[in-house]
Amino acid sequence: MDVFRTVANFIFGMECLGCGNSSERLDPWLCPACAAELVRESSSPAFPNEDAFCLFPMRPLTRRLVHALKYRNIPGLASYLVRRSSAVKRGMVGQELLMLAQPLYFVPVPLHHARYRERGYNQAELLAAALATATGGKVCRWLKRKTFVVSQTKLSKDEREMNVAGAFVPNFPQKMPVRGSVVVVDDVFTTGATTSACMAAFGANFSLPLKVCTLIYDEPSTAAADFAADCRADWDAFRR
C-alpha cells in the first residue's frame, strides 16, 4: 500500500482531491479529514425510486470526486469509491443487493464510441466491475448506444428524457441466463432519464428483474446549477 501511495502521489501530486490542500497522508487521493467525511457520506445512500439505489448523495466532496473520475483521467476512483460505499460495507445498499435474485448481472450504461475515444474509458463500466468484484456478480455489456447525445447536466427533466429517448439498444448474447437480476450501472442519477432509457431497451417481456445502481444521487432541482458551478471552479483551479 505504501508503494501504491507513493506512486499515486508522484503521478497526481500531493493535493487532496476533496479539499485541495496539500497532504503527505493521502490514501492516495484524500487527506484524512476528507476520507473521514467520505465515510460519513457512505452512510447516507439514496433510493430515488423503488428500483434505484445510489451509493452516495451529491455533496461538495462527492461531486468533486465524480468530476475527477469523469474529466481528470483518474479511473481508479471508480473502485476506490465503490469499496468505501454501503454496497461493500453491508449497509442499506448492500442489503438490498443481497435480497435480489442471484447472481447479479451488472450492465454499465454504454458510452458512444466518440465519447469513449475522448475519455479513454467508460466510468460506468469501471463502476460495474467494482460492484461485481464486491458482490460476486458479473459485468455484462448487454446494451449498445446507437446515438450520440449532448451532456445531460444542463437539461430539464423533459429535455433529458427526449435527449436519451431511443439512445440504447439491446446487445444480448445468444443464450441469456434464466435466473438472477440485472442491475444497470451509471455514475449519476438525477431524473433517471438515462437509466430509464436503458431499462426500456431490455423490452417489456424481459424475464429477469431490473434494477439501477449509480454512484451518486443528485437532486434534480439543483443538479445543473451546482454541477456547472463546481466544474468551473475545479477547472479554474486545475489551470492555475
C-alpha positions in Angstrom: 0.0 0.0 0.0 2.9 2.4 0.8 4.4 1.8 -2.7 0.9 2.4 -4.3 0.5 5.6 -2.3 4.0 6.8 -3.3 3.4 6.2 -7.0 -0.1 7.8 -6.9 1.3 10.9 -5.1 4.0 11.2 -7.7 1.6 10.9 -10.6 -1.3 13.0 -9.2 0.6 15.3 -6.8 0.2 15.7 -3.1 -3.1 17.6 -3.3 -6.2 16.2 -1.8 -9.0 15.8 -4.4 -11.6 16.7 -1.8 -10.3 19.9 -0.2 -7.4 20.8 -2.5 -5.0 21.1 0.4 -1.5 19.6 0.3 -1.0 16.5 2.4 1.6 13.8 2.8 -1.1 11.4 4.1 -3.2 10.9 1.1 -4.9 7.5 0.7 -3.9 8.0 -2.2 -6.4 10.7 -3.2 -8.0 12.1 0.0 -6.5 13.6 3.1 -7.6 12.0 6.5 -10.3 14.7 7.1 -11.9 14.2 3.6 -11.6 10.4 3.9 -13.5 10.5 7.1 -16.1 12.8 5.5 -16.5 10.2 2.7 -17.1 7.5 5.3 -19.9 9.6 6.8 -21.4 10.2 3.4 -21.4 6.5 2.6 -23.9 6.0 5.4 -26.4 8.2 3.5 -27.3 6.3 0.3 -30.3 7.4 -1.7 -33.2 5.5 -3.1 -34.9 7.8 -5.6 -37.4 5.2 -6.5 -38.2 1.5 -5.7 -35.9 0.2 -8.4 -32.9 2.5 -7.9 -30.0 2.5 -5.4 -27.4 5.4 -5.2 -24.3 4.8 -3.2 -23.6 8.4 -2.2 -25.5 11.7 -2.0 -24.3 14.6 -4.2 -22.2 16.7 -1.8 -19.3 19.1 -2.5 -16.9 16.2 -1.8 -18.6 13.5 -3.8 -19.2 15.9 -6.6 -15.5 16.7 -6.9 -14.7 13.0 -6.9 -17.1 12.0 -9.6 -15.9 15.0 -11.6 -12.3 13.8 -11.2 -13.4 10.3 -12.3 -15.0 11.6 -15.4 -12.9 14.5 -16.5 -9.5 14.3 -14.9 -8.5 10.9 -16.1 -8.4 9.1 -12.7 -10.2 5.8 -13.5 -9.0 4.3 -10.2 -11.5 6.4 -8.4 -14.3 4.1 -9.5 -13.2 1.1 -7.4 -12.0 3.4 -4.7 -15.5 4.9 -4.2 -17.3 1.5 -4.5 -15.0 0.0 -1.9 -16.0 2.8 0.5 -19.7 2.6 -0.1 -22.5 0.9 1.7 -22.7 -1.7 -1.1 -19.5 -3.2 0.3 -19.9 -2.3 3.9 -23.1 -4.3 4.3 -25.1 -1.1 4.6 -28.5 -0.5 3.2 -27.5 -0.8 -0.5 -25.5 -4.0 0.3 -28.6 -5.4 2.0 -30.8 -4.5 -1.0 -28.4 -6.2 -3.4 -28.3 -9.3 -1.3 -32.1 -9.5 -1.4 -32.1 -9.6 -5.2 -32.3 -12.9 -7.1 -28.8 -14.1 -7.5 -26.5 -14.0 -9.4 -26.2 -10.3 -10.2 -25.5 -9.1 -13.7 -24.1 -5.5 -13.7 -24.9 -3.8 -17.0 -23.0 -0.5 -17.5 -24.6 2.4 -19.3 -22.6 2.4 -22.6 -20.7 5.4 -23.9 -20.9 6.3 -27.6 -17.7 5.4 -29.3 -16.8 9.1 -29.9 -17.1 9.9 -26.2 -15.1 6.7 -25.4 -12.3 7.8 -27.7 -12.3 11.2 -26.0 -12.2 9.9 -22.4 -10.4 6.6 -22.9 -12.7 4.6 -20.6 -16.3 4.2 -19.6 -16.7 5.2 -15.9 -20.0 3.2 -15.7 -18.1 0.1 -16.8 -15.5 0.6 -14.2 -18.1 1.1 -11.5 -19.9 -2.1 -12.7 -16.6 -4.0 -12.5 -16.0 -2.8 -8.9 -19.6 -3.7 -7.9 -19.2 -7.2 -9.5 -16.0 -7.8 -7.6 -17.6 -6.7 -4.3 -20.7 -8.8 -4.7 -19.5 -11.8 -6.7 -21.5 -10.6 -9.7 -20.6 -10.3 -13.4 -20.2 -7.4 -15.8 -22.4 -7.8 -18.9 -22.3 -5.5 -21.8 -25.9 -6.1 -22.9 -26.6 -2.6 -24.1 -25.2 -0.6 -27.0 -25.6 3.2 -27.5 -26.8 3.9 -31.1 -26.9 7.7 -30.9 -24.6 10.5 -29.6 -26.4 12.7 -27.1 -25.4 16.0 -25.6 -24.5 16.3 -21.9 -27.4 15.9 -19.6 -26.1 18.3 -16.9 -27.9 21.4 -18.0 -31.1 19.9 -19.3 -34.6 19.9 -17.7 -36.3 16.6 -16.8 -38.3 16.6 -20.1 -35.3 17.6 -22.1 -33.3 14.8 -20.5 -35.9 12.2 -21.5 -36.0 13.5 -25.1 -32.2 13.6 -25.2 -31.8 9.9 -24.5 -35.1 8.5 -25.9 -34.2 5.6 -28.2 -30.4 6.0 -27.5 -29.9 2.4 -26.4 -30.5 -0.9 -28.0 -30.0 -4.5 -26.6 -26.8 -6.4 -27.3 -27.9 -9.7 -25.8 -25.9 -13.0 -26.1 -27.5 -15.9 -27.9 -28.2 -17.6 -24.7 -29.5 -15.4 -21.9 -29.5 -16.6 -18.3 -32.8 -17.7 -16.9 -32.2 -16.7 -13.2 -30.6 -13.8 -11.4 -31.1 -10.0 -11.5 -29.9 -7.3 -13.9 -28.5 -4.1 -12.3 -28.0 -1.2 -14.7 -25.0 0.9 -13.6 -24.3 4.6 -14.1 -22.3 7.3 -12.4 -25.0 9.9 -11.5 -28.8 9.6 -11.1 -30.6 12.9 -11.4 -34.0 12.5 -13.0 -33.4 8.8 -14.0 -33.8 9.6 -17.7 -30.7 7.8 -18.8 -31.2 4.6 -16.8 -34.9 4.5 -17.7 -34.0 4.6 -21.3 -31.6 1.7 -20.7 -34.2 -0.3 -18.9 -36.7 0.3 -21.7 -34.1 -1.1 -24.2 -34.5 -4.5 -22.4 -38.1 -4.7 -23.6 -41.4 -5.2 -21.9 -41.1 -9.0 -22.0 -37.6 -9.2 -20.4 -37.8 -12.0 -17.9 -35.2 -11.1 -15.2 -35.8 -8.4 -12.5 -34.3 -5.0 -13.5 -32.7 -2.6 -11.0 -30.5 0.5 -11.2 -27.4 1.3 -9.1 -25.5 4.6 -9.5 -22.5 6.1 -7.7 -24.2 9.4 -6.9 -27.7 10.8 -6.4 -28.2 14.4 -7.4 -31.3 16.3 -6.5 -32.9 17.3 -9.9 -33.7 20.9 -8.8 -30.1 21.8 -8.1 -28.2 19.4 -10.3 -27.4 21.6 -13.3 -26.5 24.8 -11.4 -24.4 23.1 -8.7 -22.6 20.8 -11.2 -21.8 23.7 -13.6 -20.5 25.9 -10.8 -18.3 23.2 -9.4 -17.0 22.3 -12.9 -16.0 25.9 -13.4 -14.3 26.2 -10.0 -12.5 22.9 -10.4 -11.2 23.7 -13.9 -10.2 27.2 -12.8 -8.2 25.7 -10.0 -6.7 23.0 -12.3 -5.5 25.6 -14.8 -3.7 27.7 -12.2 
